[in-house]
Amino acid sequence: MIKVVFFAALREQLNCSQLSLNSENLVTVADLKKQLASKDEKWQKVFANNTLLSAVNHDMVSSEQTIKSGDEVAFFPPVTGG
């Protein structure tokens, strides 16, 4: 199982703070994004955003990062400050 966590506006847009997915057939963060986008139009819109940031086990990663059972993958919008 892979724990998936959503932060900030993503949590509100998806009406979901976290979920667990079977890690079978998931090799990279990109695979996970594709699977999540297939849930419905709302999810597809969120995961079509190229500025979406991701982290695996609290380390910032690219979509090519490999994932495995037991990992925590977090998604969040880009952070801006002032």
C-alpha positions as a printed Julia matrix, in Angstrom:
82×3 Matrix{Float64}:
   0.0    0.0     0.0
   1.04   3.55   -0.73
  -0.23   6.37    1.45
  -1.19   9.43   -0.61
  -1.58  12.79    1.13
  -3.02  16.02   -0.27
  -2.16  19.46    1.12
  -3.47  23.02    0.93
  -5.87  23.83   -1.92
  -5.62  20.29   -3.31
  -7.23  18.93   -0.17
 -10.15  21.29   -0.67
 -10.44  20.77   -4.43
 -10.51  16.99   -4.09
 -12.41  16.93   -0.8
  -9.84  14.4     0.36
  -6.91  14.69    2.77
  -5.42  11.25    2.23
  -6.02   7.79    0.85
  -4.23   4.45    0.53
  -3.71   2.68   -2.77
  -2.5   -0.75   -3.71
   1.05  -0.28   -5.01
   0.63  -2.97   -7.67
   1.23  -1.49  -11.16
   2.59   1.76   -9.67
   6.28   2.24  -10.45
   6.69   6.03  -10.49
   5.0    9.15   -9.19
   3.82   9.72  -12.78
   2.04   6.33  -12.68
   0.34   7.37   -9.45
  -0.73  10.72  -10.93
  -2.18   8.94  -13.95
  -4.16   6.53  -11.76
  -5.48   9.35   -9.57
  -6.44  11.43  -12.64
  -8.57   8.54  -13.88
 -10.92   8.8   -10.87
 -13.12  11.52  -12.43
 -13.02  14.94  -14.11
 -12.24  16.82  -10.89
  -9.21  14.62  -10.22
  -8.16  14.77  -13.88
  -8.13  18.58  -13.75
  -5.99  18.64  -10.58
  -3.43  16.16  -11.91
  -3.21  17.83  -15.33
  -1.55  20.79  -13.58
   2.17  20.7   -14.48
   3.1   22.91  -11.52
   1.87  20.36   -8.99
   4.62  19.48   -6.51
   5.24  16.03   -5.08
   7.25  14.48   -2.29
   8.03  10.88   -1.45
   8.73  10.17    2.2
   9.12  13.93    2.84
  11.68  14.49    0.04
  10.77  16.65   -2.95
  10.84  14.54   -6.12
  10.07  14.63   -9.84
   7.39  12.56  -11.52
  10.04  10.03  -12.57
  10.77   9.11   -8.94
  10.15   5.42   -8.26
   7.71   4.46   -5.52
   7.09   1.24   -3.63
   4.8   -0.25   -1.04
   5.11   1.55    2.29
   5.97   4.93    0.74
   4.1    8.12    1.53
   3.5   10.34   -1.49
   2.36  13.91   -0.92
   0.97  16.33   -3.48
   0.65  20.09   -3.05
   0.38  23.25   -5.11
   3.42  25.45   -5.69
   4.21  27.65   -2.71
   4.47  31.38   -3.08
   5.46  33.89   -0.5
   5.76  37.56   -0.01
